[in-house]
Each structure stands twice: as structure tokens, then as C-alpha cells.
């Protein structure tokens, strides 16, 4: 079993040696993430206005009915494509940041050019991992919820339904632990999405206790982030890089 506490200590030691490097790219991550979020909000507002116009066309006259339906369908398609594009850019940004952390942990330095060039290179495999992870964890949970409703005759608050849903939640958490090393595998070893998920399942199954300790320690580490205003800076400049560094270190020690 990989020692999660030792991984945190190693990540913290690296952070102390290269505080300014971690801070520079953590701030860059925060700024670019904010820009992406604002762009998404603006795009969503524009789509909402267009959706309202297409919906209104349904109630004008019968001749406009096909236009209204087609407009709504087109907008949903555009929203889907836009959401996928946003996730792709967000995962590319995340991948570039994690690659930077991996370089610093290895005693190397990142450059701004290297950071930005990593974004498109990391975006596709990490997006695929995110989609696979979501399906793997959410699908069983939904199945357990459906089973709970069927077993309890549609009453979600019955004892049977609650027990089944708790079992489903625990099973989803188990799958979450198995998926924990997928992104570090892609970052460190450059594996594709499928290979990263397979390797994560194998390594995660042998290090479940260590991963539980990792997330418990991580929860304690991020608690100061709840402090208004100051907590945001704490999360961006300290908790985020240390926790990500610890997970990457755990993966390196586990493989």
C-alpha cells in the first residue's frame, strides 16, 4: 500500500523549495479558469436569449411552428457542442497545470510556452478520462436509485430505499477510488484514456486504504478554504498544488 502521508510530505517539501513556481502557475490557472467561466456564462446567456426567441416562435402562428422547433433543436445541439468544447478547454488547462506540477516535483522547470503548448496536447485524453469516469461512477448510482424506488414501491424515504441508495453511494465511491490514478497516469506516463483507466483500476485496487487516507487528509487540508476571501487564495496558492502534487507522487510510488 502506498503511504499517502509520505506523499503529502514529499509534495509539501517540493512546494517549500519552489513556492514561487507553484504560485505563478497556480495564479495562471486561476486567471485562465476565470476567463473560461466568464466566456461560458456569456455564451450561455446568448443561447438563452436565442432559445427564448425560438420558443416564442412556437406561439406566433402555425406557419412558424417548424421554425421554432428547428431553432430549439439547433440551440440544444449548439449547447451540447459548446459544453463539450468548454470541458475540452478546461481539461486542457488542468492537464497543463498538472504537467507543470509533475515537472516541478521532478526538479525541472516549466516555461510559459511549455504550459500553453501542453493545453491542446493534454485536452483530448483528459476529456476522454473525465467522460469515462463520469459514466463509470454515475451509471451504477442511477441504477441503484432506480432499484431502490422499485424495491420500495416508489417511496424514496422508506428504510429499504435508503439502505439500497447508501449501498449505491458506497459502490460509486469505491469506483471513484479506482479511478483516482487515471489522470496522473496520463500526465506522468502519457498514456491514452483507456490505458490510463485500466492502469488506474489495477493500481487503485491495490491501494484503496492509501487512497482513503489521501482523501481524508486532503479534506482536512482544504478546510481553511472555507474562510471567506482568504480561503480562495489559500486553495489556489497552497492546498490545490500540494494535494495535486501528493496524488501524482502517490501514483509514481504505486506503479
MARMIRO-579670 format. One line per 2 residues: number of its first residue (from 1); for each residue x, y, z of N, C-alpha, C. Coordinates in Angstrom, 2 decimals. Last residue first. Example, Ala and Ser with C-alpha at 12.3 -4.5 7.8 and 13.67 -1.06 7.14 Angstrom:
// MARMIRO-579670
2) 12.85:-2.25:7.08:13.67:-1.06:7.14:12.90:0.03:7.87 | 13.19:-5.69:7.80:12.30:-4.50:7.80:13.20:-3.30:7.80
This chain:
// MARMIRO-579670
255) 3.23:2.74:-8.96:3.41:1.99:-10.22:4.69:1.12:-10.20 | 3.26:4.13:-6.56:2.45:2.92:-6.67:2.79:2.09:-7.89
253) 4.79:6.37:-6.84:5.23:5.38:-5.86:4.48:4.05:-6.01 | 3.29:7.75:-8.73:4.66:7.37:-9.05:5.15:6.29:-8.11
251) 0.93:8.17:-7.22:0.90:7.35:-8.44:2.31:6.86:-8.79 | 1.87:9.84:-5.21:1.32:8.53:-4.87:1.32:7.61:-6.08
249) 2.53:12.07:-6.76:3.58:11.35:-6.06:3.12:9.95:-5.67 | -0.03:12.87:-7.53:0.95:12.47:-8.56:2.08:11.66:-7.94
247) -1.02:13.50:-5.00:-1.65:12.43:-5.78:-0.71:11.94:-6.88 | 0.66:15.63:-4.24:0.64:14.40:-3.44:0.04:13.24:-4.23
245) 0.03:17.57:-6.13:1.38:17.02:-6.08:1.43:15.72:-5.32 | -2.60:18.10:-5.38:-2.33:17.52:-6.70:-0.95:16.90:-6.75
243) -2.07:19.18:-2.84:-2.91:17.98:-2.97:-2.69:17.31:-4.32 | -0.47:21.40:-3.50:0.04:20.35:-2.60:-0.75:19.07:-2.77
241) -2.12:22.99:-5.21:-0.86:22.41:-5.69:-0.32:21.28:-4.81 | -4.40:23.45:-3.34:-4.50:22.84:-4.67:-3.20:22.21:-5.15
239) -3.32:24.75:-1.04:-3.99:23.44:-0.94:-4.04:22.72:-2.29 | -2.01:27.20:-2.22:-1.38:26.19:-1.36:-2.07:24.82:-1.43
237) -3.33:28.89:-4.00:-1.88:29.01:-3.86:-1.23:27.89:-3.05 | -6.06:28.17:-3.92:-5.35:28.30:-5.20:-3.84:28.19:-5.02
235) -6.69:28.10:-1.17:-6.96:26.94:-2.02:-6.14:26.99:-3.30 | -5.90:30.68:-0.34:-5.30:29.50:0.28:-5.47:28.27:-0.61
233) -7.65:32.24:-1.84:-6.21:32.34:-2.07:-5.49:31.12:-1.51 | -10.04:31.43:-0.61:-9.85:31.24:-2.06:-8.37:31.26:-2.40
231) -9.76:32.24:2.04:-9.82:30.83:1.72:-9.58:30.53:0.25 | -10.04:34.97:2.06:-8.70:34.42:2.26:-8.65:32.95:1.84
229) -12.99:34.90:1.39:-11.96:35.69:0.72:-10.56:35.05:0.84 | -13.96:32.96:4.25:-14.29:33.91:3.17:-13.06:34.69:2.69
227) -12.83:29.68:4.67:-12.76:31.04:5.21:-13.03:32.03:4.07 | -12.60:27.32:3.39:-13.96:27.77:3.68:-13.98:29.18:4.25
225) -10.00:26.63:3.31:-10.52:27.27:2.10:-11.95:27.76:2.30 | -9.44:25.13:5.57:-9.27:26.60:5.65:-9.78:27.34:4.42
223) -9.90:22.49:4.42:-10.87:23.12:5.31:-10.68:24.63:5.45 | -8.01:21.15:2.95:-8.77:22.21:2.27:-9.78:22.91:3.17
221) -6.94:19.26:4.73:-6.07:20.28:4.15:-6.86:21.44:3.56 | -9.07:17.56:5.18:-8.58:18.39:6.29:-7.74:19.54:5.75
219) -9.18:16.42:2.62:-10.34:17.15:3.16:-9.94:18.06:4.30 | -6.70:15.15:2.52:-6.99:16.26:1.61:-8.17:17.09:2.07
217) -7.05:13.15:4.41:-6.05:14.19:4.66:-6.29:15.41:3.76 | -9.01:11.73:2.99:-9.31:12.25:4.32:-8.35:13.39:4.67
215) -7.61:11.08:0.66:-8.76:11.99:0.56:-9.21:12.52:1.93 | -5.57:9.40:1.75:-5.24:10.58:0.93:-6.40:11.56:0.91
213) -7.01:7.35:2.92:-6.22:8.25:3.77:-5.89:9.54:3.02 | -7.99:6.23:0.54:-8.93:6.75:1.55:-8.22:7.72:2.48
211) -5.59:5.46:-0.63:-6.39:6.50:-1.27:-7.42:7.08:-0.31 | -4.77:3.44:1.14:-3.94:4.63:0.96:-4.72:5.78:0.33
209) -6.81:1.58:0.72:-6.65:2.19:2.04:-5.83:3.48:1.94 | -6.36:0.90:-2.01:-7.61:1.52:-1.58:-7.46:2.24:-0.24
207) -4.39:-0.20:-3.66:-4.05:0.91:-2.75:-5.28:1.64:-2.24 | -5.18:-2.02:-5.49:-4.14:-2.43:-4.55:-3.78:-1.36:-3.53
205) -7.02:-0.64:-6.99:-7.48:-1.82:-6.26:-6.46:-2.26:-5.21 | -5.36:1.26:-8.23:-6.31:1.68:-7.21:-6.78:0.53:-6.36
203) -4.00:-0.25:-10.14:-3.26:0.33:-9.03:-4.19:0.75:-7.89 | -6.22:-1.02:-11.78:-5.28:-2.01:-11.24:-4.54:-1.46:-10.02
201) -7.44:1.40:-12.42:-8.21:0.35:-11.75:-7.28:-0.66:-11.08 | -5.30:2.65:-13.74:-5.81:3.22:-12.50:-6.62:2.19:-11.72
199) -5.06:1.10:-16.02:-3.96:1.12:-15.05:-4.43:1.66:-13.70 | -7.53:1.74:-17.25:-7.18:0.35:-16.90:-6.10:0.30:-15.83
197) -7.23:4.51:-17.62:-8.31:4.00:-16.76:-8.00:2.57:-16.33 | -5.05:4.55:-19.38:-4.95:5.22:-18.08:-6.01:4.71:-17.11
195) -6.06:3.21:-21.60:-4.93:2.63:-20.87:-4.79:3.25:-19.48 | -8.07:5.08:-22.33:-8.41:3.70:-21.97:-7.30:3.05:-21.15
193) -6.54:7.50:-22.83:-7.62:7.44:-21.84:-7.91:6.01:-21.38 | -2.94:6.91:-23.08:-4.25:7.32:-23.57:-5.32:7.09:-22.53
191) -0.10:8.10:-21.14:-1.00:7.05:-21.64:-2.30:7.66:-22.18 | 1.98:9.61:-20.08:1.48:9.94:-21.41:0.57:8.88:-22.00
189) 2.86:9.33:-17.50:3.33:8.35:-18.48:2.83:8.61:-19.90 | 1.78:11.61:-16.17:3.15:11.14:-15.90:3.68:10.27:-17.04
187) -0.84:11.98:-17.22:0.11:13.09:-17.09:1.55:12.58:-17.01 | -2.06:9.48:-17.08:-1.97:10.16:-18.37:-0.92:11.26:-18.34
185) -1.83:9.04:-14.33:-1.21:8.11:-15.27:-1.03:8.77:-16.64 | -3.39:11.14:-13.24:-1.94:11.10:-13.02:-1.21:10.16:-13.98
183) -5.94:10.15:-14.25:-5.35:11.40:-14.76:-3.85:11.46:-14.46 | -6.17:7.68:-12.77:-6.29:7.75:-14.23:-5.63:9.00:-14.81
181) -6.22:7.30:-10.05:-4.90:7.40:-10.68:-4.97:7.58:-12.20 | -8.94:7.07:-9.35:-8.15:8.19:-8.84:-6.82:8.39:-9.57
179) -10.68:5.05:-9.88:-10.38:5.96:-10.99:-9.38:7.05:-10.60 | -11.05:3.81:-7.47:-10.37:3.05:-8.52:-9.94:3.94:-9.68
177) -12.52:5.78:-6.17:-11.17:5.48:-5.71:-10.38:4.73:-6.78 | -14.91:5.55:-7.62:-14.18:6.82:-7.61:-12.73:6.61:-7.18
175) -15.72:3.03:-6.85:-15.31:3.24:-8.24:-14.52:4.54:-8.38 | -16.36:3.66:-4.18:-15.35:2.64:-4.47:-14.83:2.80:-5.90
173) -18.44:5.42:-4.63:-17.21:5.93:-4.01:-16.06:4.96:-4.23 | -20.29:3.64:-5.66:-19.80:4.72:-6.52:-18.51:5.31:-5.97
171) -20.72:2.12:-3.37:-20.17:1.47:-4.56:-19.60:2.52:-5.52 | -21.88:4.03:-1.71:-20.60:3.42:-1.33:-19.93:2.76:-2.52
169) -24.24:4.50:-3.14:-23.29:5.60:-2.92:-21.91:5.06:-2.55 | -25.46:1.98:-2.98:-25.08:2.53:-4.27:-24.06:3.64:-4.16
167) -25.90:1.86:-0.24:-25.02:0.86:-0.86:-24.54:1.36:-2.22 | -27.72:3.96:-0.10:-26.45:4.06:0.61:-25.43:3.07:0.05
165) -29.82:2.88:-1.57:-29.14:4.07:-2.09:-27.80:4.30:-1.39 | -30.57:0.75:0.13:-30.09:0.47:-1.22:-29.33:1.65:-1.79
163) -31.38:2.23:2.40:-30.27:1.26:2.50:-29.69:0.98:1.12 | -33.54:3.69:1.34:-32.38:4.40:1.89:-31.17:3.47:1.97
161) -35.34:1.66:0.63:-34.79:2.55:-0.39:-33.53:3.24:0.09 | -35.90:0.55:3.16:-35.30:-0.28:2.11:-34.63:0.60:1.05
159) -37.12:2.69:4.49:-35.86:2.13:5.01:-35.14:1.32:3.93 | -38.36:5.30:2.30:-38.51:4.07:3.07:-37.15:3.53:3.47
157) -38.15:7.43:0.67:-37.80:7.65:2.07:-38.03:6.40:2.93 | -39.07:6.97:-1.89:-37.62:7.11:-1.71:-37.19:7.25:-0.25
155) -41.40:4.85:-3.03:-41.20:5.71:-1.85:-39.71:5.83:-1.56 | -41.75:3.01:-5.07:-41.76:4.43:-5.40:-41.57:5.37:-4.23
153) -41.49:0.49:-3.84:-42.76:0.88:-4.45:-42.86:2.39:-4.66 | -38.96:-0.20:-3.14:-39.76:0.47:-2.12:-41.07:1.00:-2.67
151) -37.88:-1.27:-5.44:-37.99:-2.14:-4.26:-38.91:-1.54:-3.19 | -37.89:0.97:-7.11:-38.68:-0.21:-7.47:-38.92:-1.10:-6.25
149) -36.13:2.65:-5.75:-37.51:3.08:-5.97:-38.41:1.90:-6.30 | -33.79:1.09:-5.89:-34.35:1.48:-4.60:-35.81:1.89:-4.73
147) -33.33:0.96:-8.63:-33.61:-0.27:-7.89:-34.26:0.03:-6.56 | -32.73:3.65:-9.06:-33.89:3.05:-9.70:-34.32:1.78:-8.99
145) -30.38:3.80:-7.55:-31.52:4.65:-7.21:-32.81:4.10:-7.81 | -28.74:1.98:-8.93:-29.11:1.70:-7.54:-30.31:2.53:-7.11
143) -28.52:3.40:-11.34:-29.12:2.06:-11.34:-29.57:1.68:-9.92 | -27.18:5.67:-10.51:-28.54:5.81:-11.04:-29.26:4.47:-11.03
141) -24.76:4.41:-9.83:-25.52:5.13:-8.81:-26.97:5.31:-9.25 | -23.85:3.39:-12.28:-24.25:2.47:-11.22:-25.09:3.16:-10.13
139) -23.46:6.01:-13.64:-24.39:4.98:-14.13:-24.79:3.97:-13.04 | -21.42:7.41:-12.29:-22.81:7.86:-12.19:-23.80:6.77:-12.60
137) -18.94:6.12:-12.76:-19.38:6.38:-11.39:-20.87:6.70:-11.30 | -18.73:5.79:-15.55:-18.43:4.66:-14.67:-18.99:4.88:-13.27
135) -19.28:8.39:-16.48:-20.17:7.28:-16.82:-19.99:6.12:-15.83 | -17.09:9.79:-15.40:-18.47:10.18:-15.07:-19.44:9.04:-15.33
133) -14.93:8.47:-16.62:-15.08:8.46:-15.16:-16.51:8.79:-14.75 | -15.35:9.13:-19.32:-15.39:7.73:-18.89:-15.63:7.64:-17.38
131) -15.00:11.93:-19.15:-16.27:11.37:-19.61:-16.41:9.92:-19.15 | -12.34:12.09:-18.24:-13.42:12.71:-17.47:-14.78:12.13:-17.85
129) -10.99:10.83:-20.33:-10.95:10.24:-18.99:-12.09:10.79:-18.14 | -11.50:12.68:-22.39:-11.99:11.30:-22.51:-12.02:10.61:-21.15
127) -10.10:14.84:-21.35:-11.54:14.95:-21.56:-12.16:13.57:-21.65 | -7.52:13.81:-21.42:-8.12:14.11:-20.13:-9.63:14.30:-20.22
125) -7.06:13.53:-24.22:-7.08:12.35:-23.33:-7.73:12.62:-21.98 | -7.47:16.37:-25.02:-8.28:15.26:-25.51:-8.25:14.03:-24.60
123) -5.55:18.04:-23.59:-7.00:18.23:-23.51:-7.80:16.98:-23.89 | -2.83:17.90:-23.93:-3.41:17.19:-22.79:-4.94:17.16:-22.81
121) -2.41:19.46:-26.17:-1.88:18.10:-26.15:-2.53:17.27:-25.04 | -3.45:21.96:-25.57:-4.13:21.14:-26.58:-3.66:19.68:-26.57
119) -1.55:22.52:-23.30:-3.00:22.54:-23.19:-3.70:21.72:-24.27 | 1.14:22.67:-23.84:0.64:21.43:-23.23:-0.88:21.36:-23.24
117) 1.57:25.21:-24.69:1.64:24.15:-25.70:1.12:22.82:-25.16 | 1.44:26.57:-22.26:0.38:26.77:-23.25:0.39:25.69:-24.33
115) 3.80:25.57:-21.00:2.48:25.47:-20.36:1.37:25.55:-21.40 | 5.84:26.28:-22.74:5.58:24.88:-22.48:4.21:24.65:-21.88
113) 5.66:29.04:-22.50:5.44:28.42:-23.80:5.12:26.93:-23.65 | 6.34:29.32:-19.83:5.01:29.72:-20.27:4.67:29.10:-21.61
111) 8.02:26.39:-18.57:8.04:27.70:-19.21:6.61:28.04:-19.62 | 9.13:24.64:-15.62:8.20:24.83:-16.72:8.39:26.22:-17.31
109) 11.91:22.73:-14.50:11.17:23.98:-14.57:10.27:24.01:-15.79 | 12.43:19.88:-12.26:12.57:20.61:-13.52:11.76:21.90:-13.47
107) 12.01:18.20:-10.16:13.16:19.08:-10.10:13.41:19.87:-11.37 | 9.70:16.83:-10.17:10.87:16.13:-10.71:12.12:16.98:-10.70
105) 7.90:18.73:-9.37:8.19:17.61:-8.46:9.45:16.87:-8.88 | 7.83:20.19:-11.74:8.43:20.79:-10.54:8.78:19.72:-9.52
103) 6.51:18.35:-13.42:7.86:18.81:-13.74:8.55:19.38:-12.51 | 4.03:18.14:-12.11:4.88:16.95:-12.26:6.32:17.34:-12.57
101) 3.09:20.73:-12.42:3.36:20.22:-11.08:4.27:19.00:-11.15 | 2.80:20.72:-15.23:3.72:21.66:-14.58:4.09:21.18:-13.19
99) 0.79:18.86:-15.51:2.09:18.59:-16.12:3.16:19.48:-15.49 | -1.24:20.28:-14.26:-0.73:19.05:-13.62:0.61:18.63:-14.21
97) -1.56:22.34:-16.17:-1.19:22.65:-14.78:-0.61:21.43:-14.08 | -2.33:20.94:-18.43:-1.11:21.75:-18.48:-0.62:22.07:-17.07
95) -4.74:19.82:-17.46:-3.62:18.96:-17.84:-2.30:19.70:-17.89 | -6.31:22.12:-17.12:-5.98:21.28:-15.96:-4.77:20.39:-16.26
93) -6.47:22.91:-19.79:-5.87:23.80:-18.80:-5.44:23.02:-17.56 | -7.82:20.71:-20.82:-6.50:21.07:-21.35:-5.75:21.96:-20.38
91) -10.17:20.88:-19.39:-9.30:19.73:-19.14:-7.90:19.97:-19.70 | -11.16:23.25:-20.55:-10.93:23.17:-19.10:-9.99:22.03:-18.76
89) -11.44:22.50:-23.23:-10.50:23.57:-22.87:-10.16:23.53:-21.38 | -13.36:20.44:-22.91:-12.09:20.18:-23.57:-11.05:21.23:-23.19
87) -15.49:21.83:-21.76:-14.84:20.76:-21.00:-13.46:20.47:-21.57 | -16.09:23.50:-23.95:-15.68:24.07:-22.67:-14.94:23.04:-21.83
85) -16.87:21.62:-25.85:-15.70:22.47:-26.12:-15.17:23.08:-24.84 | -19.15:20.62:-24.60:-18.02:19.71:-24.85:-16.74:20.50:-25.10
83) -20.72:22.92:-24.65:-20.36:22.32:-23.36:-19.16:21.40:-23.51 | -20.99:23.27:-27.44:-20.32:24.29:-26.63:-19.86:23.74:-25.28
81) -22.46:21.01:-28.11:-21.12:21.18:-28.68:-20.32:22.19:-27.85 | -24.78:21.61:-26.63:-24.03:20.39:-26.39:-22.61:20.49:-26.89
79) -25.56:24.03:-27.79:-25.23:23.98:-26.36:-24.41:22.74:-26.03 | -26.11:23.15:-30.40:-25.01:24.11:-30.18:-24.59:24.11:-28.72
77) -28.31:21.53:-29.81:-27.10:20.95:-30.42:-25.90:21.85:-30.18 | -30.05:23.44:-28.84:-29.62:22.36:-27.96:-28.36:21.68:-28.50
75) -30.35:24.99:-31.16:-29.74:25.59:-29.98:-29.26:24.51:-29.01 | -31.66:23.21:-32.85:-30.33:23.72:-33.21:-29.61:24.28:-32.00
73) -34.09:22.92:-31.47:-33.22:21.76:-31.67:-31.79:22.20:-31.98 | -35.06:25.56:-31.69:-34.79:24.98:-30.37:-33.84:23.79:-30.48
71) -35.32:25.75:-34.48:-34.45:26.67:-33.75:-34.06:26.12:-32.39 | -37.21:23.77:-35.02:-35.86:23.65:-35.59:-34.87:24.54:-34.85
69) -39.39:24.88:-33.68:-38.86:23.58:-33.26:-37.43:23.40:-33.77 | -39.71:27.29:-35.16:-39.47:27.31:-33.71:-38.85:26.03:-33.23
67) -40.17:26.37:-37.75:-39.01:27.22:-37.48:-38.66:27.21:-35.99 | -42.57:25.00:-37.44:-41.37:24.25:-37.81:-40.10:25.05:-37.53
65) -44.29:27.18:-36.77:-44.06:26.07:-35.85:-42.77:25.32:-36.17 | -45.09:29.19:-38.37:-43.78:29.36:-37.74:-43.40:28.17:-36.87
63) -47.61:28.56:-39.14:-46.57:28.52:-40.17:-45.18:28.64:-39.58 | -49.16:29.08:-36.91:-48.84:27.69:-37.24:-47.71:27.59:-38.26
61) -47.72:31.80:-35.04:-48.70:31.22:-35.96:-48.26:29.83:-36.35 | -46.57:31.94:-32.22:-46.99:33.03:-33.10:-48.09:32.54:-34.02
59) -45.45:30.05:-30.60:-46.78:30.54:-30.24:-47.29:31.64:-31.14 | -42.93:29.49:-31.49:-43.90:28.40:-31.46:-45.32:28.90:-31.23
57) -41.43:31.74:-31.09:-41.89:31.48:-32.45:-42.92:30.36:-32.50 | -40.65:31.49:-28.49:-41.73:32.43:-28.79:-42.31:32.18:-30.17
55) -38.52:29.77:-28.84:-39.69:29.30:-28.12:-40.90:30.19:-28.39 | -36.73:31.43:-30.13:-37.24:30.26:-30.84:-38.50:29.72:-30.17
53) -36.26:33.31:-28.07:-36.81:33.74:-29.35:-37.42:32.58:-30.12 | -35.17:31.67:-26.10:-36.41:32.38:-25.82:-37.08:32.82:-27.11
51) -32.82:30.92:-27.41:-33.80:29.90:-27.06:-35.16:30.55:-26.80 | -31.49:33.35:-27.49:-31.89:32.72:-28.75:-32.96:31.66:-28.52
49) -31.07:33.67:-24.74:-31.85:34.66:-25.48:-32.36:34.08:-26.80 | -29.49:31.44:-24.25:-30.77:31.57:-23.57:-31.67:32.56:-24.28
47) -27.22:32.04:-25.73:-28.04:30.90:-26.13:-29.42:30.95:-25.49 | -26.32:34.21:-24.20:-26.68:34.41:-25.61:-27.58:33.28:-26.08
45) -25.77:32.88:-21.79:-26.75:33.97:-21.81:-27.24:34.22:-23.24 | -23.74:31.15:-22.60:-25.00:30.59:-22.10:-26.10:31.64:-22.14
43) -21.74:32.98:-23.24:-22.28:32.11:-24.29:-23.63:31.52:-23.87 | -21.29:34.05:-20.67:-21.75:34.91:-21.76:-22.39:34.08:-22.86
41) -20.39:31.73:-19.33:-21.57:32.45:-18.85:-22.16:33.34:-19.95 | -18.08:31.10:-20.79:-19.19:30.15:-20.75:-20.48:30.85:-20.33
39) -16.53:33.33:-20.18:-16.89:33.08:-21.57:-18.08:32.12:-21.65 | -16.22:32.88:-17.44:-16.94:34.08:-17.90:-17.39:33.90:-19.34
37) -14.71:30.52:-17.54:-16.02:30.52:-16.89:-16.86:31.71:-17.33 | -12.37:31.41:-18.80:-13.19:30.37:-19.41:-14.60:30.37:-18.84
35) -11.47:33.24:-16.86:-11.80:33.71:-18.22:-12.69:32.70:-18.92 | -10.98:31.47:-14.75:-11.98:32.52:-14.60:-12.43:33.04:-15.97
33) -8.87:29.98:-15.82:-10.12:29.31:-15.46:-11.27:30.30:-15.32 | -6.94:31.95:-16.00:-7.45:31.35:-17.23:-8.77:30.61:-16.97
31) -6.58:32.46:-13.21:-6.97:33.52:-14.15:-7.60:32.94:-15.42 | -5.81:29.93:-12.17:-6.98:30.63:-11.67:-7.50:31.69:-12.63
29) -3.45:29.43:-13.64:-4.58:28.51:-13.73:-5.87:29.21:-13.30 | -1.90:31.55:-12.70:-2.23:31.48:-14.12:-3.44:30.56:-14.34
27) -1.67:30.78:-10.03:-2.36:32.03:-10.35:-2.79:32.03:-11.82 | -0.17:28.48:-10.46:-1.48:28.37:-9.80:-2.31:29.61:-10.07
25) 2.14:29.46:-11.55:1.27:28.67:-12.42:-0.10:28.41:-11.78 | 3.14:30.93:-9.32:2.99:31.53:-10.66:2.00:30.76:-11.51
23) 3.26:29.07:-7.21:2.36:30.23:-7.13:2.09:30.81:-8.51 | 5.26:27.30:-8.07:3.90:26.81:-7.84:2.90:27.97:-7.86
21) 7.38:29.14:-8.12:6.98:28.44:-9.34:5.55:27.91:-9.22 | 7.53:29.92:-5.44:7.21:30.91:-6.45:6.76:30.26:-7.76
19) 8.26:27.50:-4.12:6.99:28.18:-3.82:6.58:29.14:-4.93 | 10.07:25.32:-4.14:9.71:26.04:-5.38:8.39:26.79:-5.23
17) 10.41:24.29:-1.59:11.60:24.59:-2.39:11.28:25.47:-3.61 | 7.79:23.87:-0.74:8.65:24.81:0.00:9.86:25.23:-0.82
15) 6.97:21.92:-2.57:6.31:23.23:-2.54:7.18:24.27:-1.83 | 8.51:19.76:-1.82:8.71:20.35:-3.15:8.12:21.75:-3.20
13) 7.34:19.31:0.66:8.76:19.62:0.58:9.08:20.28:-0.76 | 4.76:18.61:-0.11:4.96:19.84:0.66:6.42:20.28:0.62
11) 5.28:16.19:-1.37:4.69:17.29:-2.14:4.91:18.63:-1.43 | 6.23:14.72:0.79:7.09:14.94:-0.36:6.58:16.12:-1.20
9) 3.95:14.71:2.42:5.20:15.30:2.91:6.15:15.63:1.76 | 2.17:13.31:0.80:1.88:14.71:1.15:3.15:15.42:1.63
7) 3.45:10.84:0.80:3.28:11.56:-0.47:2.99:13.04:-0.21 | 3.22:10.15:3.47:4.56:10.36:2.93:4.48:11.13:1.61
5) 0.45:9.79:3.50:1.05:10.86:4.31:2.45:11.18:3.83 | 0.10:7.54:1.86:-0.45:8.83:1.46:0.19:9.99:2.21
3) 1.97:4.97:0.85:1.82:5.82:2.03:1.37:7.21:1.59 | 0.51:2.21:-0.83:1.25:3.46:-0.91:0.94:4.33:0.30
1) 0.84:-1.20:0.00:0.00:0.00:0.00:0.87:1.26:0.00
